[in-house]
């Protein structure tokens, strides 16, 4: 490990320890090459760093709380999503609140092709945005539909067949609500669809 790698690794471990209580981060210069699959924390962070400005530009989605991204299999607590959709347990979002400190914990399984990892991470970041802004907290169907809608659009340009699979989930909570949102988008456009979702169920 050369001097640059040692320095970045030391800084990375200090930041990781401050946020999570662990210090396992290690960087190598080869990590900065764009891999076809996401297997390590540096590759995962590169996707996150690319995705956040994209979501802000295209959908107005931005986060204030820090994101704690982990490459690991989510626990079985969300088994129903996996039952209705074989890929339903690839990612998980959990809010973390300790007094006045708040963070978004996101888990995505390692080893996914980069476009699939990106789309699932986008799905979970939408849930993080919903939590911060209090969006659709009383409507789980539309809450999942909104996240699936973004996931769909992230896949569509490069993997249309994978994107199409998201439209075939018949269970309302875990799939069908996306059709309602896509229909609204066709009539009103992306910006107005975001406004509709953000204000849905709210009263003046």
URZI-V49023 format. One record per pair of residues at least 6 apart in sequence whose C-alpha atoms are under 8 Angstrom apart, sorted by the first residue. I is the first residue (numbers start at 0). J is the second residue. If there is no record, write none. Layout:
I:J, I:J
This chain:
0:27, 4:26, 4:27, 4:28, 5:26, 7:26, 8:24, 8:25, 8:26, 11:24, 11:25, 12:21, 12:22, 12:23, 12:24, 12:25, 13:22, 15:21, 15:22, 15:23, 15:24, 16:22, 18:67, 19:67, 24:40, 26:41, 30:41, 30:42, 31:41, 31:42, 31:45, 33:42, 34:42, 34:113, 35:112, 35:113, 36:110, 36:111, 36:112, 36:113, 37:43, 37:109, 37:110, 37:111, 37:112, 37:113, 37:116, 38:70, 38:109, 38:110, 38:111, 39:70, 39:109, 40:69, 40:70, 43:68, 43:70, 44:68, 46:117, 47:117, 47:120, 50:117, 50:121, 51:60, 51:61, 52:61, 54:60, 54:61, 55:61, 58:189, 58:190, 58:193, 60:125, 60:128, 61:128, 62:127, 62:128, 62:131, 63:131, 64:101, 64:102, 64:103, 64:131, 65:101, 65:102, 65:103, 66:102, 66:103, 66:104, 66:105, 67:102, 67:103, 67:104, 67:105, 68:104, 68:105, 68:106, 68:107, 69:104, 69:105, 69:106, 69:107, 70:106, 70:107, 70:108, 70:109, 71:106, 71:107, 71:108, 71:109, 72:88, 72:89, 72:90, 72:106, 72:107, 72:108, 72:109, 73:88, 73:89, 73:90, 73:91, 73:106, 73:107, 73:108, 75:88, 77:88, 78:87, 78:88, 80:87, 80:88, 80:173, 81:87, 81:88, 83:168, 83:170, 83:173, 84:168, 84:173, 89:107, 89:108, 89:119, 90:105, 90:106, 90:107, 90:108, 90:119, 90:120, 90:123, 91:105, 91:106, 91:107, 91:123, 92:103, 92:104, 92:105, 92:106, 92:123, 92:124, 92:126, 92:127, 93:103, 93:104, 93:105, 94:101, 94:102, 94:103, 94:104, 94:127, 94:130, 95:101, 95:102, 95:103, 95:104, 96:102, 103:127, 105:120, 105:123, 105:124, 107:116, 107:119, 107:120, 114:153, 114:154, 114:158, 115:154, 117:153, 118:149, 118:150, 118:151, 118:153, 118:154, 119:150, 121:146, 121:149, 121:150, 121:153, 122:146, 122:147, 122:149, 122:150, 123:146, 125:145, 125:146, 125:149, 126:142, 126:146, 128:134, 129:135, 129:136, 129:142, 130:136, 134:142, 134:196, 134:197, 134:198, 134:199, 135:141, 135:142, 135:196, 135:197, 135:199, 135:200, 136:142, 139:172, 140:171, 140:172, 140:173, 140:176, 141:172, 141:176, 141:177, 143:172, 143:173, 143:174, 143:176, 143:177, 144:172, 144:173, 144:174, 144:175, 144:176, 144:177, 144:178, 144:180, 145:176, 145:177, 145:180, 145:196, 147:165, 147:174, 147:177, 148:177, 148:180, 148:181, 150:162, 151:162, 151:163, 151:165, 152:162, 154:161, 154:162, 155:161, 155:162, 155:163, 165:174, 166:174, 166:175, 166:177, 166:178, 167:174, 167:175, 168:174, 168:175, 169:175, 180:192, 183:192, 184:191, 184:192
